[in-house]
């Protein structure tokens, strides 16, 4: 029951409600560049169902490319799916996309170095960008759904991951798997996000006055004309 309440894969979940409100903000930014021309969006780590829930399937002037480590299923004509690495988008030229969009992905890259690489690539291939990440200082860790989990010593986080079903994760089958899972998630502070995207503005999502997530965005009102 708790997982359904917080799991964004469920359309009526608590987190989905937050995503919907963030998306309303994104749509307000989109109006800055919607000039009746086709718009190309790269969603790093995205799924078609996410956009369907936001009523973006079937648009005849918005074309969305989903980039993931494995091909994501697509069924609508305005979606395409490719395999790729968020840290290396060398298959795309500078300013190839009108918008690069990413929701809760940049914290899954193991190291700050990789997060910097992703940020650099997002800013390079997109004329505009919108990148969201959970806030490190929010008291409920958003993956394990465990209070202050991110502040625990590394060994304790591994032990909890190895021995209990927590949040979106079932307990790991081995210590090595638990170590890898804990290393993967590196939550970011607002200061770090600002450093990664120095030309961006910040949108803060709050819950009872606490910053739940941080979005860095830059919309210059530009789109590709080709």
N, C-alpha and C positions, 0 to 999 in steps of 0.2 A: 504494500500500500504506500509506504514512504517513497519507494523508488518511483512509482507512478506519479506521485505528487511532485517530485523534483526532476524526473527524467524528461529532458526536452523532446525526446522521441514521442512522447504522449502529447496529443494535441491540446489537452486541457490541463497540462501540468503547470505548476507554479513557475518554473523556469520559462516555459513557453509564453506565459503572460508577459514576463520581462522582455523576452525576445520580440514579441509583437510590439511593445512600446518602443523599443530601440528601433525597430524597423519603421515605425511611423516617423521617427526622426530622420532615418535614412531617406525616406521618400520625400521629406521636406527639402533635403539636400539635392535630391535627384531633380527637383523642379528647376534648379539653377542651370542644369545642362540639358534638360529636355526641350530641344528646339525643333521637334518634328523630324529629326534625323534618327536613323538606327543607332542604338547605343550598344556597345560591346562591353560586357562585364566579365571579369575573371573572378570566380569565387574560389579562393584557396581553402581547401578542406570542406567544401560545401556539398549539399545534397539537393536533389530536385524537390524532395518533399518539403524542405525548409521554404523554398520559394513558392511552392504551391500553397502552403499555409498562409503565406503573405499575399496570395492572389496575384502571383506574377507568372503563372503558366499560361501559355497560349498567346502571349503578347507578340504582335507582329512587328514591333520596332525595338524590342529589347532581346538581345541574344546573350545567353549566359553560358560560359564555359566553366565546367566544374573540374578543378584540378585536385587529385588525391593520389596517394601512394598506390592505390589500386583503382581500377575503373569503377566509377559509380554508375548505377543503372539510370538511364534516362529514357523517356517515352514521348516527350513533347518536342515539337519541331524547333522551338527556340532554345533548346538545351543541347549541349554537347559535353562529352566527358573525355578527359585525357589523364594519363598517368604522368606524374611529375614530382618534383622536389621543390617545396616552398623556398628552400635556401638557394636554389639555382634554377632560374627561369631563363636560361641562356637561349632557349629555343625561340624566345620572343624578342623582337626589337624594342628599342626605347619607345615609350608612349604607344605601345601596340593596342592597349585597351583604354577605353574611356574611363572605366572605373575598375580598380582592384578592391575586392570586398573579402573580408575574412572575419569569421565569428568564432571566438574561443578555440583558436588553433595555435597562435604564436607561443602560448605557454607550454606546448607539448614538444618542444624542440631540444630538450636535454640541456642545452647550454646557452648562456647569454651571447656567446659568439654566433651560434646558429640563429638566434633571434635577431641579431644585428644583420646577418646575411639576408634573412627574410625581409626585414624592414627595408634594406637597401634595394632589393629586387622589386618589392611592391612599389616603391617610389620611382623606380626606373621604368617599369613597364606600364605603369598607369598614369594617365593624365590627372586623375583624381583617385583618392583612396579612402577607405573606411575600414579600420582594423580594431577589433574589440578584444579585450582580455579581462578575465576576472581580476579583481583587486587582491593583491597579496595580503593586505591588512584587514580584509573582511573576515569576521570571526569564524564563519562556517566555511571550511575548505570545500570548494564546489564539486570536486570529483569524488572524494571519500565521504563527503557530507558529515564530517567529524569536526566538532569544535576545536579550533586552534591547532589542527593537525599539522599545518605547515610550519608551526613554531617548534614542534617536537624535534628532538635529536634524530638524525638520520636513521640510526639503528632502531629506534622505537617505531618510526614510521614503517620501516621494513618489517618489523615483527608484527605490527598490527595488520599490515597488508598480507602477510603470510598466513595469519591465523584467523582472520575474520572476514566475513562479507560486509563490506562497507561501501555505502553510496552506490555508485554505478559499477563497482568492481566486486566480483566474487573473489574469495581468497585465492591467492596465488598457489600454483601447484608445486612450486619450489622456491627456495630462498633466492636463487638466481633470477627467477621471474619477478619476484617481489622487489629485488634491488633495481632491476631494469624499469619496473613500473614507477617506482618512487623517483628514480633519476629523470625519467621522461618529463615529469610535470615540474616546471619551474615558473611559479607565479611571479608576476611583475608588479612593481609599485608604480604609482603615477609618475614619479620622478624618472624611473627607468623607461617608461613608455614615452615620455617627453624627450628623453635622450635618443631613443630609437627613431623617433619621428619629429625631428627638430623644427620642421616647417609646418607641422600640423596644429590644429586646434584640438581641444579636449572636450569630450562629452562625458559627464559623470552620471552614472546610474546609482540612485540611492535607495536604500531600504531602511526605514526608521532612522533616517538621518545619516546612516553609514554608507560609505561608498562601496557598492557591490561590484561594479565593474567600471572599466575605463575604456573609452573609445577614442582613438586618435583619427582625425579625418582632415582631409584637404580637398576642397572642391573649388576649383578655379573657374568653373563655368565653361570649360573647354571640352570639346568632343572631336573625334576624328571625322574628317570630311570625306575620306575615301570610301 
